[in-house]
Amino acid sequence: MKEPMEPEDQLVLLPLLRAFHGCSQEELAARAGLDASTVRRYEKGRPMTRKSWEQIVEGSGLPLALVETCLLPAIRAGRAVLTLVSPFQGLGSGTELDRALAEARHAAFTALLGELAGGSIASAAAEVSWEDKTWRFVEALCSESEVVASEDAKRALKLAELALRFAERAPGKGERRSKLEGYAWIFLGNAQRVGGALPAADAAFARAAKLWEAWTGGTPITLQAWRLPDGKASLRRHQGRFAEALDLHDRAFALAPLARILLNKAVTYEHQGEPEQALSTLQEAEARIDAAREPRLLFGVRFNRIVNLIHMERYAEAARSLPAVKSMVESADKPLDRVRVVWLESKIAAGFGRRAEAEELLDRVRREFLSREIAYDAAVASLELAVLYLEDGRSAEVRTIAAELAPIFAAQRVARETLASVDLFCKAVQQETVTAELARGWLKELSRAGSSRG
């Protein structure tokens, strides 16, 4: 939005952004770091600065680029259509938004979907159908959900839910729409997996498979069939069902021989305790990567290579590989990647016997994960640090770790295996029965439970 937003745009767009989260003006203001009175004035059409606009979009959880290239142009191009649906004023929940949309005239809503899927994602040419545009819009939302999942599971879930909402209402043949709904359910299941809701993720993938298989005819755009077995493989890995996961990876690779599928498979080998096989798979994956076009994928392969070298206690090789990975992180805007690279540094330092350095780095890492409420990684880093402290006889610091870890898990829905290990650790600390050997055992259980990586 290089030019100022028109008041008429704000009257529609800002309440729509609130409806995405089902939040009030006060809640959106808090998310955006603004005063509620300021947001109220903006919703009435008062001009806003670029900075305020970016804060509001960030608070809504939607990608700025998606809003500016799809939602905003759609509103400007079709205000008449939007007013037939609802001005969205006063809507306080996703349920109310659904009801308003369901009650709108079908022709108006079909046109709205077509406009929303316009912009840079689909060609604006007249021959591109509304159905085609809608499918591309849902595909874009699903892709964004996957991109943000490792750093923000809640936002990934919201994006996947929004994708499903649009998929369920897409124009065109209802039977054919089941394929699009199934595709959205894949990413909903992935977001639930990363968030630790494994039973819900299992149900989501079952729903995805049923809907995907319900339509075998043509579709407006080609959806990636490998997504279903690949996403389900990550869930099976997270559940510790490694043989099933590896079979699903192979099925996905047979559909599309992609480097990213091999990376996912390598992570499964790592969690299964086969670092040699993981390294071999990573080498095959890197040979398939176009470094210029897929820098993020290349980072993932090289990062995981260091992870497996550390598992094999090949610390000198890991240390030699680290500067290149650090350089890749510095050129990307991914704060959590920086934290995870520091995590690698701590493991290498511990491997070389530099305990004070390892403890200082690990403490930085765990505090970052705690502040971001990334439960699984916070637990693993905390237990790794607890092992070092227990070996050094620093029981007071271990009590501090347990005290800081417990509230995060009490407030979050996390995988049962992760919660059990953390609960046992915290109780043992309280009862003063914790030992380095016990902590290592719980750490091993956590590693089997999986993480958000891959």
Secondary structure, 3 states (H helix, E strand, C coil): CCCCCCHHHHHHHHHHHHHHHCCCHHHHHHHHCCCHHHHHHHHCCCCCCHHHHHHHHHHHCCCHHHHHHHHHHHHHHCHHHHHHHCCCCCCCCHHHHHHHHHHCCHHHHHHHHHHHCCCCCCCCCCCCCHHHHHHHHHHHHHHHHHHHHCCCHHHHHHHHHHHHHHHHCCCCCHHHHHHHHHHHHHHHHHHHHHCCCHHHHHHHHHHHHHHHHHCCCCCCCCCCCCHHHHHHHHHHHHCCCHHHHHHHHHHHHHHCCCHHHHHHHHHHHHHCCCHHHHHHHHHHHHHCCCCCCCHHHHHHHHHHHHHHHHHCCCHHHHHHHHHHHHHHHHCCCCHHHHHHHHHHHHHHHHHCCCHHHHHHHHHHHHHHHHHHCCHHHHHHHHHHHHHHHHHCCCHHHHHHHHHHHHHHHHHCCCCHHHHHHHHHHHHHHHCCCCCHHHHHHHHHHHHHHCCCCC
